[in-house]
Amino acid sequence: MRSIRLVRWIAVAILAVIIASFAFFFHVHVSATEEIKEPLIVGVPADRCPVFYLDSHTGEVDGIGVALMREVAQNAGYSSLELHPASIVSMDFRAGTLDTEKGHEIIERLNEGIDVLPGTKVQAIVLDYTTRRLYKYDFADYVYQYGLVVAVFLLITCIQLANMLRLRPYCNMHTA
């Protein structure tokens, strides 16, 4: 019984090594062998930090979604990706084009580009952006974060002032 399990385990291990070596030596790439010279133009919301946001230094759209889109576009054979900030109230992560043959080809190439994007690359991009300090605090954020402490301090100060003013007449009587 034990030897049968051992033989099965060894067979599975050998099969896994064969499959891994096949995948390593014969890397299958997306069918987009020719590079498309015309840019892929995409409109994205610019207020969804850290997924999409306007970089204050460059003035361009940046973020996790942008980095992933660039990888997918490159895998799909697009040499240039143009991102334009757009005012979008609600947006699912979907691509859309005109209902033409060329539009269907664009979507198919992008789907192929998504399929070959490894999960480790997605995780690396997400970790890169989530470890950055992208959010810029303003006065209202500090009030929200420390407002209770300030309110308690002001309340104690007001109580102390009220006690001092109430006790002031008694202090004048004892000194006279």
HELIX and SHEET records of a PDB file:
HELIX    1   1 ARG A    2  PHE A   25  1                                  24    
HELIX    2   2 ILE A   64  ASN A   75  1                                  12    
HELIX    3   3 GLU A  101  ASP A  115  1                                  15    
HELIX    4   4 GLY A  119  THR A  130  1                                  12    
HELIX    5   5 PHE A  139  THR A  175  1                                  37    
SHEET    1   A 2 LEU A  40  PRO A  45  0                                        
SHEET    2   A 2 LEU A  81  ALA A  86  1                                        
SHEET    1   B 3 ASP A  47  ARG A  48  0                                        
SHEET    2   B 3 PHE A  52  LEU A  54 -1                                        
SHEET    3   B 3 VAL A  61  ASP A  62 -1                                        
END                                                                             
